[in-house]
Amino acid sequence: MTGMVENYGDLKLYFVGSGEVSEGNTIDDWDGFSKTLVAATSRRNALLVAKLYDQNKALPGTLEWEGQPITMVSFKDPSTGRYL
């Protein structure tokens, strides 16, 4: 499956809440309502992923982040296999 998920290294963590995007981390708690931890390739895409989460089109999952499994919301484009 060459080319699939080739942009995993481009992901950054963001907190998204009430339409605001801030730098995310693996330490602070999030509840999925007022604040959601999102892995995305940009602030703009973090908003899009959070919107998809609100519409139940993106679900929380576990990704390896800096060698540790972390639960966060992310979304891969089904047609390209690339993360948003």
DORO-909361 format. One record per residue: x negated, y negated, z negated of N, C-alpha, C, O, CB in turn. Coordinates in steps of 0.1 Angstrom, whole numbers, plus 5000, padded with zeros to 4 digits. Glycine has a CB too. Layout:
<recs>
X, Y, Z, X, Y, Z, X, Y, Z, X, Y, Z, X, Y, Z
...
</recs>
This chain:
<recs>
4992, 5012, 5000, 5000, 5000, 5000, 4991, 4988, 5000, 4992, 4979, 4991, 5009, 5000, 4988
4983, 4986, 5010, 4975, 4975, 5011, 4983, 4962, 5012, 4993, 4962, 5020, 4965, 4976, 5022
4979, 4952, 5005, 4985, 4939, 5006, 4997, 4937, 4997, 5001, 4925, 4995, 4991, 4937, 5020
5001, 4947, 4990, 5012, 4945, 4980, 5006, 4940, 4967, 4996, 4945, 4963, 5019, 4959, 4978
5013, 4931, 4961, 5010, 4925, 4949, 4995, 4919, 4949, 4989, 4919, 4939, 5011, 4935, 4937
4991, 4914, 4960, 4978, 4908, 4961, 4976, 4895, 4954, 4965, 4890, 4953, 4974, 4907, 4976
4987, 4889, 4950, 4986, 4876, 4943, 4988, 4877, 4928, 4991, 4867, 4922, 4996, 4866, 4949
4987, 4889, 4923, 4988, 4891, 4908, 4979, 4882, 4901, 4982, 4876, 4890, 4986, 4906, 4904
4967, 4880, 4906, 4957, 4872, 4899, 4960, 4857, 4900, 4954, 4849, 4893, 4943, 4874, 4906
4970, 4853, 4908, 4974, 4839, 4909, 4984, 4835, 4898, 4988, 4823, 4897, 4980, 4836, 4923
4989, 4845, 4891, 5000, 4842, 4881, 4994, 4834, 4869, 4983, 4836, 4865, 5006, 4855, 4876
5002, 4825, 4864, 5000, 4818, 4852, 5012, 4819, 4843, 5023, 4822, 4848, 4996, 4802, 4855
5010, 4817, 4830, 5021, 4817, 4821, 5027, 4803, 4819, 5020, 4794, 4817, 5017, 4823, 4807
5041, 4803, 4819, 5048, 4791, 4817, 5060, 4794, 4807, 5065, 4804, 4807, 5053, 4785, 4830
5063, 4784, 4799, 5075, 4784, 4791, 5085, 4775, 4799, 5082, 4764, 4803, 5073, 4779, 4777
5097, 4780, 4801, 5108, 4773, 4808, 5120, 4772, 4798, 5124, 4782, 4793, 5111, 4779, 4822
5125, 4760, 4796, 5136, 4758, 4788, 5143, 4745, 4792, 5136, 4735, 4793, 5133, 4759, 4773
5156, 4745, 4794, 5164, 4733, 4797, 5158, 4726, 4809, 5158, 4713, 4809, 5164, 4724, 4785
5154, 4733, 4819, 5148, 4727, 4831, 5134, 4721, 4830, 5129, 4715, 4839, 5157, 4716, 4835
5128, 4723, 4818, 5115, 4718, 4816, 5105, 4729, 4816, 5108, 4740, 4812, 5113, 4710, 4802
5093, 4727, 4822, 5083, 4737, 4823, 5070, 4732, 4815, 5066, 4721, 4817, 5079, 4740, 4838
5065, 4741, 4807, 5053, 4737, 4800, 5043, 4749, 4800, 5047, 4760, 4804, 5056, 4734, 4785
5031, 4747, 4797, 5021, 4758, 4797, 5025, 4769, 4787, 5029, 4766, 4776, 5007, 4752, 4793
5025, 4781, 4792, 5029, 4792, 4783, 5017, 4799, 4777, 5005, 4796, 4780, 5036, 4802, 4792
5020, 4807, 4767, 5009, 4815, 4760, 5015, 4828, 4755, 5027, 4830, 4756, 5003, 4807, 4749
5007, 4837, 4750, 5011, 4850, 4745, 5013, 4849, 4730, 5016, 4860, 4724, 5001, 4860, 4749
5012, 4838, 4724, 5013, 4837, 4709, 5027, 4832, 4705, 5033, 4838, 4696, 5003, 4827, 4704
5032, 4822, 4711, 5045, 4816, 4707, 5057, 4825, 4710, 5057, 4832, 4721, 5047, 4802, 4713
5067, 4825, 4702, 5079, 4833, 4704, 5088, 4827, 4715, 5087, 4814, 4717, 5087, 4835, 4691
5096, 4835, 4722, 5106, 4830, 4731, 5118, 4838, 4730, 5117, 4850, 4726, 5100, 4830, 4746
5129, 4833, 4732, 5142, 4840, 4730, 5150, 4843, 4743, 5160, 4850, 4742, 5151, 4832, 4721
5145, 4838, 4754, 5152, 4841, 4767, 5164, 4832, 4769, 5171, 4832, 4779, 5157, 4855, 4767
5167, 4823, 4759, 5179, 4814, 4761, 5173, 4799, 4761, 5174, 4793, 4771, 5189, 4816, 4749
5168, 4795, 4750, 5163, 4781, 4749, 5149, 4780, 4755, 5145, 4769, 4759, 5163, 4776, 4735
5142, 4791, 4754, 5128, 4791, 4760, 5125, 4805, 4765, 5127, 4815, 4758, 5118, 4787, 4749
5120, 4806, 4777, 5117, 4819, 4784, 5102, 4819, 4788, 5097, 4809, 4794, 5126, 4821, 4796
5095, 4829, 4785, 5081, 4831, 4790, 5081, 4836, 4804, 5087, 4847, 4806, 5072, 4840, 4781
5076, 4829, 4814, 5076, 4833, 4828, 5062, 4834, 4833, 5053, 4825, 4830, 5084, 4822, 4836
5059, 4844, 4841, 5047, 4845, 4848, 5050, 4841, 4863, 5058, 4848, 4869, 5041, 4860, 4847
5044, 4831, 4868, 5046, 4826, 4881, 5034, 4820, 4887, 5024, 4818, 4880, 5058, 4816, 4881
5034, 4817, 4900, 5022, 4812, 4907, 5022, 4797, 4906, 5011, 4791, 4910, 5022, 4816, 4921
5033, 4790, 4902, 5033, 4775, 4901, 5044, 4771, 4892, 5053, 4779, 4888, 5035, 4769, 4915
5044, 4759, 4887, 5055, 4753, 4879, 5068, 4754, 4886, 5078, 4758, 4881, 5052, 4739, 4875
5068, 4751, 4899, 5080, 4751, 4907, 5086, 4765, 4908, 5098, 4767, 4906, 5077, 4746, 4922
5077, 4775, 4910, 5081, 4789, 4910, 5086, 4794, 4897, 5095, 4802, 4896, 5070, 4798, 4916
5080, 4788, 4886, 5084, 4792, 4872, 5099, 4788, 4870, 5107, 4795, 4865, 5075, 4785, 4862
5103, 4776, 4875, 5117, 4772, 4875, 5126, 4781, 4883, 5137, 4785, 4878, 5118, 4758, 4880
5121, 4785, 4894, 5129, 4794, 4903, 5131, 4808, 4896, 5142, 4813, 4896, 5122, 4796, 4917
5120, 4813, 4890, 5121, 4826, 4883, 5130, 4825, 4871, 5138, 4834, 4869, 5107, 4831, 4879
5130, 4814, 4864, 5139, 4812, 4853, 5153, 4811, 4857, 5162, 4817, 4851, 5135, 4799, 4845
5156, 4805, 4869, 5169, 4804, 4874, 5174, 4819, 4878, 5185, 4822, 4875, 5170, 4795, 4887
5165, 4826, 4884, 5168, 4840, 4888, 5171, 4848, 4875, 5180, 4857, 4875, 5157, 4847, 4896
5164, 4846, 4865, 5166, 4853, 4852, 5180, 4849, 4847, 5187, 4858, 4842, 5155, 4849, 4842
5183, 4836, 4847, 5197, 4832, 4842, 5208, 4838, 4850, 5219, 4840, 4845, 5198, 4817, 4843
5205, 4842, 4863, 5215, 4848, 4872, 5214, 4863, 4871, 5221, 4870, 4879, 5213, 4843, 4886
5206, 4869, 4862, 5204, 4883, 4861, 5198, 4889, 4873, 5200, 4901, 4876, 5217, 4890, 4857
5190, 4882, 4881, 5184, 4887, 4893, 5169, 4890, 4890, 5162, 4896, 4898, 5185, 4877, 4904
5164, 4885, 4879, 5150, 4888, 4874, 5152, 4892, 4860, 5159, 4886, 4852, 5141, 4875, 4875
5145, 4903, 4856, 5146, 4908, 4842, 5133, 4908, 4835, 5122, 4908, 4842, 5151, 4922, 4843
5133, 4907, 4822, 5120, 4908, 4815, 5114, 4921, 4817, 5120, 4931, 4819, 5122, 4906, 4799
5101, 4921, 4818, 5093, 4933, 4820, 5080, 4932, 4813, 5076, 4921, 4808, 5092, 4936, 4834
5072, 4942, 4813, 5059, 4942, 4807, 5048, 4942, 4818, 5048, 4950, 4826, 5057, 4954, 4797
5040, 4932, 4817, 5028, 4931, 4826, 5016, 4931, 4817, 5016, 4926, 4805, 5029, 4918, 4834
5005, 4936, 4822, 4992, 4935, 4815, 4987, 4921, 4817, 4985, 4916, 4828, 4982, 4945, 4820
4984, 4914, 4806, 4979, 4900, 4806, 4967, 4900, 4797, 4967, 4902, 4785, 4990, 4890, 4801
4955, 4897, 4803, 4942, 4896, 4796, 4940, 4909, 4788, 4936, 4909, 4776, 4942, 4884, 4787
4943, 4920, 4794, 4941, 4934, 4788, 4951, 4938, 4778, 4950, 4949, 4773, 4928, 4933, 4782
4962, 4930, 4776, 4972, 4934, 4767, 4986, 4934, 4774, 4989, 4926, 4782, 4973, 4924, 4755
4995, 4944, 4770, 5008, 4944, 4776, 5016, 4933, 4769, 5017, 4932, 4757, 5015, 4958, 4773
5022, 4925, 4778, 5030, 4913, 4773, 5044, 4914, 4780, 5045, 4916, 4792, 5023, 4900, 4776
5055, 4911, 4773, 5068, 4911, 4778, 5070, 4896, 4783, 5068, 4887, 4776, 5079, 4915, 4768
5074, 4895, 4796, 5077, 4882, 4802, 5086, 4884, 4814, 5089, 4895, 4817, 5063, 4875, 4806
5091, 4873, 4819, 5099, 4874, 4831, 5090, 4870, 4843, 5083, 4860, 4843, 5111, 4864, 4830
5091, 4879, 4853, 5084, 4876, 4866, 5093, 4881, 4877, 5103, 4888, 4875, 5070, 4883, 4867
5090, 4878, 4889, 5098, 4882, 4901, 5089, 4884, 4913, 5081, 4875, 4917, 5109, 4872, 4904
5090, 4895, 4919, 5083, 4898, 4932, 5093, 4897, 4943, 5104, 4903, 4943, 5076, 4912, 4931
5089, 4890, 4953, 5098, 4889, 4966, 5099, 4903, 4972, 5088, 4909, 4975, 5091, 4879, 4976
5111, 4909, 4973, 5112, 4922, 4978, 5108, 4924, 4992, 5104, 4935, 4996, 5127, 4926, 4977
5107, 4913, 5000, 5103, 4915, 5014, 5088, 4914, 5016, 5083, 4920, 5026, 5109, 4904, 5022
5081, 4908, 5006, 5066, 4907, 5007, 5059, 4914, 4997, 5047, 4917, 4998, 5062, 4892, 5007
5065, 4917, 4985, 5058, 4923, 4974, 5050, 4913, 4966, 5042, 4918, 4957, 5050, 4935, 4979
5051, 4901, 4969, 5043, 4891, 4963, 5051, 4884, 4951, 5063, 4882, 4953, 5038, 4880, 4973
5044, 4881, 4941, 5050, 4874, 4930, 5053, 4859, 4934, 5045, 4853, 4941, 5041, 4874, 4917
5064, 4854, 4928, 5067, 4840, 4930, 5059, 4831, 4921, 5060, 4819, 4920, 5082, 4837, 4929
</recs>
